[in-house]
Amino acid sequence: MATVVRMPEVLAGTTEAAITTWLVALGQEIVVGTALAEIETDKALVEYASEVDGTVLHLFADEGAPVAVGDPIVAVGAPGEAVEGVSSGDAAVVSAPASSSGAATLAPAALSSAAGIASAVSESRPTPGGPGDPLGRPFSSPLVRRLAKERDIDLATITGTGPNGRIVRRDIESAVAEERSVSTRTVAPGAEPAAAAASVATPAPAAPVSGAVAPDGVEEVPLTSIRRAIARRLTESKSSVPHFYLVADARVDELLALRRQVNAVADVKVSVNDFVLKAVGVALRALPEANATWGETVLHRHLTVDVAVAVAIEGGLVTPVVRNVDRLTVSEISSTVQDLVERARAGRLKQHELEGGAFSVSNLGMYGCQEFSAILNPPQAGILAVGAARQAPVVNDGELAVATVMTVTLSADHRVIDGALAARWLAAFVERIENPMMLLI
């Protein structure tokens, strides 16, 4: 029996997403873990991996076209197996409830071979065979063409790095980066002002918002899907979740000394934030009632300690999750976070890496920010905002001294975490930060 893989709910609150690039082709043999496609939501671009083995029999979705969560995207089965209702590009499947894995069973049907399926699909979806189509146009998805139009980029000037030379999103982003680089180059001495201005590439003016006229001296920048999502979700969070905040100062002199010792002998260099993540995880293990999320009619008590890390990307942020952070060594946390950050900024996170966890950590200390309050990322119940470590006066047994102090602010969901519990958790966190050997045993 063939199975159909359905569009997953890549991020909480997502109702639809688009396949930016297919990473498999008709007739291709795949196994569990094979990357099927790059999927873009209004917040992130992630790779979606298969949860079934078999042969790709049918691709239901065109690149760039929006697909509702739960709708079929690809059929997988035995070579030559038929998929019911597939004909001339109009794909229909037997109605079946979507499972948690995104797959549902399909009954055998009229088409009798994979060749028939390929023929049906070919009428509705081009098959890349080189750098362009028969008319000389470079292969690209509707999404890529829209991005290129918004940025006034001629696709004919782009060399695609996708399958069979297809132009994908990262190619557009590279072209934009190159354009910015060119625009900042110094004009050769002696060049005429007019000629100099013409020789420097500048981005096309942003299209004005319908019905709005920008005043003089104001540039209108179109909202990206990521920026719209951030605005929507954080507005919902701030207006519907009862936030409250607790602030604490942690002395980190011993932590900084231990970090220097670790980095002197370890192959993987660790950061202060790696110690912070470890301390968050161990404090949640010590107070498991804080490791929970709101479920409207129930509280979801999490049995593993998974903590999300806020990662800044171009135009927004994502929050990949570090699993079992309480049980990882600080070096393992460092390696995991470095990998997640690199792939987040390259748009290569996988679906499951953006899901789960009851807490997040947002660290702006590297920017010199001393103290700030973060907004909760629903349905998570806590987020710890970490400021910069700084020299500050402290009192030890009645004597004035100088210590390195780091201010942290806990934002908590009062539906899940009461004030006393939040205070106990924050005290447990500070205790472990100030006595970092507790994180190594």
C-alpha positions as CSV (number, residue, x, y, z in Angstrom):
1,M,0.0,0.0,0.0
2,A,1.3,3.4,-1.0
3,T,1.5,6.1,1.7
4,V,1.0,9.8,1.4
5,V,3.2,12.2,3.3
6,R,1.3,15.3,4.3
7,M,2.4,18.9,4.9
8,P,3.6,18.9,8.6
9,E,2.9,21.6,11.1
10,V,6.5,22.9,10.9
11,L,6.0,25.5,13.6
12,A,3.4,26.1,16.2
13,G,0.5,28.1,14.8
14,T,1.4,27.4,11.2
15,T,-1.7,26.8,9.0
16,E,0.1,26.6,5.6
17,A,3.6,26.5,4.2
18,A,5.3,26.3,0.8
19,I,7.8,23.9,-0.6
20,T,10.6,26.1,-1.9
21,T,12.7,23.3,-3.3
22,W,12.1,19.6,-3.9
23,L,15.1,17.6,-2.9
24,V,13.8,14.3,-4.4
25,A,12.6,13.3,-7.8
26,L,10.0,10.9,-9.2
27,G,11.2,7.3,-9.1
28,Q,13.9,8.1,-6.5
29,E,14.5,5.5,-3.8
30,I,14.3,7.0,-0.3
31,V,14.8,5.8,3.2
32,V,13.7,7.2,6.6
33,G,15.7,10.4,7.1
34,T,16.0,11.3,3.5
35,A,15.5,15.0,3.0
36,L,12.3,15.4,0.9
37,A,12.0,19.2,0.5
38,E,12.9,22.6,1.8
39,I,9.7,24.0,3.4
40,E,9.2,27.7,4.1
41,T,6.7,29.0,6.6
42,D,6.2,32.5,7.7
43,K,9.0,32.2,10.2
44,A,11.6,29.8,9.0
45,L,13.0,27.7,6.1
46,V,13.6,24.1,7.2
47,E,14.4,20.7,5.6
48,Y,11.7,18.1,6.0
49,A,12.9,14.5,6.2
50,S,11.0,11.4,5.3
51,E,9.6,9.1,7.9
52,V,9.0,6.2,5.5
53,D,11.0,4.1,3.1
54,G,10.1,3.5,-0.6
55,T,10.0,5.0,-4.0
56,V,8.8,8.5,-4.8
57,L,5.6,7.9,-6.8
58,H,4.0,11.3,-7.0
59,L,4.7,14.9,-6.0
60,F,1.5,16.7,-5.2
61,A,2.7,20.2,-4.7
62,D,4.5,22.7,-7.0
63,E,7.5,24.6,-5.7
64,G,6.5,27.9,-4.2
65,A,2.7,27.2,-4.1
66,P,1.1,27.4,-0.6
67,V,0.0,24.1,0.9
68,A,-2.3,23.8,3.9
69,V,-1.1,21.8,6.9
70,G,-2.3,18.2,6.5
71,D,-2.6,18.3,2.7
72,P,-0.7,15.7,0.7
73,I,2.7,16.6,-0.6
74,V,4.3,13.3,-1.8
75,A,3.3,9.7,-2.3
76,V,5.7,6.9,-1.5
77,G,5.4,3.2,-2.2
78,A,6.8,0.3,-4.1
79,P,8.2,0.9,-7.7
80,G,5.3,0.9,-10.1
81,E,2.6,1.0,-7.5
82,A,-0.5,3.0,-8.4
83,V,-1.7,6.1,-6.5
84,E,-5.5,6.5,-6.5
85,G,-6.9,9.5,-8.4
86,V,-3.7,10.8,-10.0
87,S,-4.3,11.9,-13.5
88,S,-3.0,14.7,-15.7
89,G,-1.7,16.8,-12.9
90,D,-4.9,16.7,-10.8
91,A,-4.0,14.6,-7.8
92,A,-6.6,13.3,-5.4
93,V,-6.2,10.9,-2.5
94,V,-8.4,8.7,-0.5
95,S,-9.6,10.6,2.5
96,A,-7.8,9.5,5.7
97,P,-6.9,11.3,8.9
98,A,-3.4,12.7,9.1
99,S,-1.3,10.9,11.6
100,S,1.2,12.6,13.9
101,S,4.0,11.6,11.5
102,G,2.2,13.3,8.6
103,A,1.6,10.0,6.7
104,A,-1.7,8.2,5.8
105,T,-2.3,4.9,3.9
106,L,-3.6,5.0,0.4
107,A,-5.6,2.3,-1.5
108,P,-4.3,1.0,-4.8
109,A,-5.9,2.6,-7.8
110,A,-6.3,3.0,-11.5
111,L,-2.8,4.0,-12.6
112,S,-0.8,0.9,-13.1
113,S,2.8,2.1,-13.2
114,A,5.2,4.7,-12.0
115,A,5.6,5.7,-15.7
116,G,1.9,6.6,-15.8
117,I,2.3,8.7,-12.6
118,A,5.3,10.5,-14.1
119,S,3.4,11.2,-17.3
120,A,0.5,12.7,-15.3
121,V,2.8,14.8,-13.3
122,S,4.8,16.1,-16.3
123,E,1.7,17.9,-17.6
124,S,1.5,20.0,-14.4
125,R,5.1,20.3,-13.2
126,P,8.3,20.9,-15.2
127,T,11.2,18.4,-14.7
128,P,14.6,20.3,-14.6
129,G,17.0,18.9,-17.1
130,G,19.6,21.6,-17.1
131,P,20.1,25.3,-16.3
132,G,16.9,26.4,-18.0
133,D,13.7,25.4,-19.7
134,P,13.3,25.0,-23.5
135,L,12.5,28.8,-23.8
136,G,15.8,29.6,-22.1
137,R,14.4,30.7,-18.8
138,P,16.3,29.7,-15.7
139,F,14.4,27.1,-13.6
140,S,13.1,28.6,-10.4
141,S,10.1,28.3,-8.1
142,P,7.4,31.0,-7.9
143,L,8.7,32.0,-4.5
144,V,12.2,32.6,-5.9
145,R,10.8,34.6,-8.8
146,R,8.8,36.7,-6.3
147,L,11.9,37.3,-4.2
148,A,13.9,38.2,-7.3
149,K,11.2,40.7,-8.5
150,E,11.0,42.3,-5.0
151,R,14.8,42.8,-5.1
152,D,15.0,43.8,-8.8
153,I,17.3,40.9,-9.7
154,D,17.4,39.4,-13.2
155,L,17.3,35.6,-12.8
156,A,19.2,35.3,-16.1
157,T,22.3,36.6,-14.2
158,I,22.0,34.0,-11.4
159,T,23.8,30.7,-11.4
160,G,21.5,28.1,-9.6
161,T,23.0,25.9,-7.0
162,G,19.9,23.7,-6.6
163,P,19.2,20.3,-8.1
164,N,20.0,20.4,-11.9
165,G,21.0,24.0,-11.7
166,R,17.7,25.2,-10.3
167,I,17.8,28.7,-8.7
168,V,16.9,28.5,-5.1
169,R,16.4,31.0,-2.3
170,R,20.0,30.9,-1.1
171,D,21.1,32.0,-4.6
172,I,18.9,35.1,-4.4
173,E,20.3,35.9,-0.9
174,S,23.8,35.5,-2.2
175,A,23.1,37.9,-5.1
176,V,21.6,40.5,-2.6
177,A,24.7,40.2,-0.4
178,E,27.0,40.7,-3.5
179,E,24.9,43.7,-4.6
180,R,25.3,45.3,-1.1
181,S,29.0,44.6,-1.3
182,V,29.3,46.3,-4.6
183,S,27.3,49.3,-3.4
184,T,29.8,50.0,-0.7
185,R,32.9,49.9,-2.8
186,T,35.0,53.0,-3.1
187,V,34.7,54.8,-6.4
188,A,38.0,55.2,-8.3
189,P,39.7,58.6,-7.8
190,G,38.9,61.1,-10.6
191,A,35.6,59.6,-11.5
192,E,32.8,62.1,-12.3
193,P,30.1,62.3,-9.7
194,A,27.4,61.3,-12.1
195,A,29.4,58.4,-13.5
196,A,30.4,57.4,-10.0
197,A,26.8,57.2,-8.9
198,A,25.9,55.2,-12.0
199,S,28.7,52.7,-11.3
200,V,27.5,51.8,-7.8
201,A,24.7,49.3,-7.7
202,T,21.8,50.4,-5.5
203,P,18.7,48.4,-4.6
204,A,15.5,49.3,-6.3
205,P,13.1,51.4,-4.1
206,A,10.7,49.3,-2.1
207,A,7.2,49.1,-3.5
208,P,4.8,51.3,-1.5
209,V,2.2,49.8,0.6
210,S,-1.2,49.9,-1.1
211,G,-3.0,53.1,-0.1
212,A,0.0,54.5,1.8
213,V,2.3,57.3,0.7
214,A,5.7,57.6,2.3
215,P,6.6,61.1,3.5
216,D,9.7,62.7,2.2
217,G,12.9,61.3,3.7
218,V,11.2,57.9,4.5
219,E,11.9,54.7,2.7
220,E,9.2,52.0,2.8
221,V,10.5,48.5,3.4
222,P,8.1,45.7,2.5
223,L,7.3,43.4,5.4
224,T,8.8,39.9,5.0
225,S,6.9,36.9,6.0
226,I,9.2,36.3,8.9
227,R,8.7,39.9,10.2
228,R,4.9,39.6,9.9
229,A,5.1,36.3,11.8
230,I,7.2,37.8,14.6
231,A,4.8,40.7,14.9
232,R,1.7,38.5,15.0
233,R,3.1,35.9,17.4
234,L,4.7,38.3,19.9
235,T,1.6,40.5,19.9
236,E,-0.5,37.5,20.6
237,S,1.9,36.4,23.4
238,K,2.1,39.8,25.0
239,S,-1.7,40.4,24.9
240,S,-2.9,36.9,25.8
241,V,-0.3,35.4,28.1
242,P,0.0,36.8,31.7
243,H,3.7,37.6,31.8
244,F,5.5,38.4,35.1
245,Y,9.2,39.1,35.6
246,L,11.8,38.3,38.2
247,V,15.3,39.8,38.1
248,A,18.5,38.4,39.7
249,D,22.2,39.3,39.7
250,A,24.6,36.3,39.5
251,R,28.3,36.6,40.3
252,V,30.2,34.9,37.6
253,D,33.9,35.2,38.5
254,E,34.2,31.5,39.3
255,L,32.3,30.6,36.1
256,L,34.7,32.7,34.0
257,A,37.7,31.1,35.7
258,L,36.3,27.6,35.1
259,R,35.6,28.5,31.5
260,R,39.2,29.5,31.0
261,Q,40.4,26.2,32.5
262,V,38.0,24.2,30.3
263,N,39.0,26.0,27.1
264,A,42.7,25.6,27.9
265,V,42.3,21.8,27.5
266,A,39.1,21.1,25.6
267,D,38.9,20.5,21.8
268,V,35.6,22.4,21.7
269,K,35.6,25.9,23.1
270,V,32.7,26.7,25.4
271,S,31.0,30.0,25.9
272,V,29.3,31.6,28.9
273,N,26.0,30.9,27.2
274,D,26.8,27.2,27.1
275,F,27.1,27.3,30.9
276,V,23.9,29.3,31.1
277,L,22.0,26.6,29.1
278,K,23.4,23.9,31.3
279,A,22.4,25.8,34.4
280,V,18.9,26.3,33.0
281,G,18.6,22.6,32.3
282,V,19.8,21.5,35.7
283,A,17.6,23.9,37.5
284,L,14.6,22.6,35.5
285,R,15.6,19.0,36.4
286,A,15.7,20.1,40.1
287,L,12.3,21.8,39.8
288,P,10.3,19.6,37.3
289,E,7.1,21.5,38.0
290,A,8.5,24.5,36.2
291,N,9.2,22.3,33.1
292,A,5.7,22.6,31.8
293,T,3.5,24.3,29.2
294,W,-0.1,25.5,29.1
295,G,-2.6,23.3,27.4
296,E,-5.9,25.2,27.9
297,T,-7.5,22.3,29.8
298,V,-4.4,20.6,31.2
299,L,-0.8,21.4,32.0
300,H,1.8,19.5,29.9
301,R,4.5,18.4,32.3
302,H,7.6,17.6,30.1
303,L,9.6,14.5,31.0
304,T,12.7,15.6,29.2
305,V,14.5,18.9,29.6
306,D,14.6,20.6,26.2
307,V,15.6,24.3,26.0
308,A,15.3,26.6,23.0
309,V,18.0,29.1,22.0
310,A,17.1,32.4,20.4
311,V,19.2,32.8,17.2
312,A,19.2,36.0,15.2
313,I,19.0,35.5,11.4
314,E,18.6,38.0,8.6
315,G,15.3,39.7,9.1
316,G,14.2,37.9,12.2
317,L,15.0,35.1,14.6
318,V,14.4,31.4,15.2
319,T,14.5,29.3,18.3
320,P,16.0,25.8,17.7
321,V,15.8,23.4,20.6
322,V,18.6,21.7,22.4
323,R,17.4,18.3,23.6
324,N,18.2,16.8,27.0
325,V,20.3,19.8,27.9
326,D,20.5,18.8,31.5
327,R,22.3,15.6,30.6
328,L,24.7,17.0,28.1
329,T,28.2,18.1,29.0
330,V,29.0,21.8,28.5
331,S,31.2,20.8,25.5
332,E,28.4,18.8,24.0
333,I,26.1,21.8,24.5
334,S,28.6,24.0,22.7
335,S,28.9,21.7,19.7
336,T,25.1,21.3,19.5
337,V,24.4,25.1,19.6
338,Q,27.2,25.9,17.1
339,D,25.7,23.4,14.7
340,L,22.1,24.7,15.2
341,V,23.2,28.4,14.8
342,E,25.1,27.7,11.6
343,R,22.2,25.8,10.0
344,A,19.6,28.3,11.2
345,R,21.5,31.1,9.5
346,A,21.8,29.0,6.4
347,G,18.1,28.0,6.4
348,R,18.9,24.3,7.0
349,L,17.1,23.5,10.2
350,K,14.9,20.4,10.3
351,Q,11.3,20.4,11.5
352,H,11.8,18.6,14.8
353,E,14.6,21.0,15.8
354,L,12.1,23.9,16.1
355,E,9.6,22.0,18.2
356,G,9.1,21.4,21.9
357,G,10.7,22.7,25.1
358,A,9.2,24.6,28.0
359,F,11.9,27.3,28.2
360,S,14.0,29.5,26.0
361,V,17.2,31.4,26.6
362,S,17.8,34.8,24.9
363,N,21.3,36.2,25.4
364,L,22.1,39.8,24.3
365,G,25.2,40.1,26.6
366,M,27.5,39.9,23.6
367,Y,26.0,43.2,22.4
368,G,26.8,44.9,25.7
369,C,23.2,44.9,26.8
370,Q,23.2,44.9,30.6
371,E,19.5,44.0,31.3
372,F,16.3,43.3,29.3
373,S,13.0,41.5,29.5
374,A,12.1,38.9,26.8
375,I,8.6,38.0,25.5
376,L,7.5,34.5,25.9
377,N,7.5,32.2,22.9
378,P,4.1,30.3,23.3
379,P,3.4,27.7,24.4
380,Q,6.6,27.8,26.4
381,A,6.2,29.0,30.0
382,G,9.5,30.7,30.6
383,I,12.3,32.6,28.9
384,L,15.5,33.7,30.5
385,A,17.0,37.0,29.3
386,V,20.8,37.1,29.8
387,G,22.7,40.4,30.0
388,A,26.4,41.2,29.8
389,A,28.8,40.3,32.6
390,R,30.2,43.5,34.1
391,Q,32.4,44.7,37.0
392,A,30.1,45.9,39.8
393,P,30.5,46.8,43.5
394,V,29.3,44.1,45.9
395,V,29.2,43.6,49.6
396,N,30.9,40.5,51.2
397,D,30.4,40.2,55.0
398,G,30.0,43.9,55.4
399,E,33.0,44.7,53.2
400,L,32.8,46.5,49.9
401,A,34.4,44.6,47.0
402,V,34.3,44.4,43.2
403,A,32.9,41.3,41.4
404,T,31.8,40.3,37.9
405,V,28.1,40.4,37.8
406,M,25.6,39.1,35.2
407,T,21.9,40.3,35.4
408,V,19.3,37.8,34.3
409,T,15.5,38.3,33.9
410,L,13.0,35.5,34.0
411,S,9.8,36.0,32.1
412,A,7.2,33.5,33.1
413,D,3.6,32.5,32.2
414,H,1.6,32.9,35.4
415,R,-0.9,30.3,34.2
416,V,1.8,27.7,34.5
417,I,4.4,29.1,37.0
418,D,3.4,30.9,40.2
419,G,5.6,33.5,41.7
420,A,7.0,31.3,44.5
421,L,7.9,28.6,42.0
422,A,9.5,31.1,39.7
423,A,11.6,32.5,42.5
424,R,12.7,29.0,43.6
425,W,13.7,28.2,40.0
426,L,15.6,31.4,39.6
427,A,17.4,30.9,42.9
428,A,18.4,27.3,41.8
429,F,19.7,28.7,38.5
430,V,21.8,31.5,40.2
431,E,23.2,28.9,42.7
432,R,24.5,26.8,39.9
433,I,25.9,29.7,37.9
434,E,27.7,31.0,41.0
435,N,29.0,27.5,41.9
436,P,29.8,26.2,38.3
437,M,31.4,23.0,39.5
438,M,27.8,21.8,40.2
439,L,27.3,21.8,36.4
440,L,30.2,19.4,35.9
441,I,29.2,16.7,38.3
